[in-house]
Amino acid sequence: MIPVEARTCESPSTKFQGVCLNAKNCAGVCTGEGFTGGQCSSLKCYCTKTC
């Protein structure tokens, strides 16, 4: 069998407010939303999780 990497799904944060400049702040908010992490992209916070 060939090992398969898990895909990462991304969704805009519903609770992050303002401009996203710090990925740690974004990830913290996303964790509170039930995701495993988050990142800034185009000044917006996107939450990530394995799908």
C-alpha positions, 0 to 999 in steps of 0.5 A: 500500500502507498502511504496517503497524506491527509488533505487540509481543508480551509475555511474563513474564520467566522470570529476573527475580527480585523486585518490578519497580520499575525498567524498565531492570533489567527490560529488561536481564534480558529482553535476556539472555533474547533479547527486545528489551526489557522493562517493569514492569507490576503489579510484575512484569517483562514482556519484549517483542519484535516479533511 
